[in-house]
């Protein structure tokens, strides 16, 4: 294979990768974030038997308190979408405020839709 032809293929490959990344970023910006921002101030209830309210959107972060089923919480509009090593969404964390004014993070699956 000639050097010029090889360079051309490398440039095309890099260009296609950049286009893919830009499309991914664009689609990601359209999905999800605006949904939670629109729900800022919305009251919802805990649907799980219990869920830990944490000080950060990580499973190993400090537990502030435990919420139980039917506790009412208010969405702040902030969310964190954890992407695993496979690039797929595994956990969506939502920032909420409790009835007594405590703000923290819970796994998004723990609330009623």
PyMOL commands that set and color helices and strands:
alter all, ss='L'
color gray80, all
select helices_A, chain A and resi 3-30+33-38+108-110
alter helices_A, ss='H'
color red, helices_A
select strands_A, chain A and resi 43-45+50-54+63-68+72-83+89-98+103-107
alter strands_A, ss='S'
color yellow, strands_A
deselect
rebuild
show_as cartoon
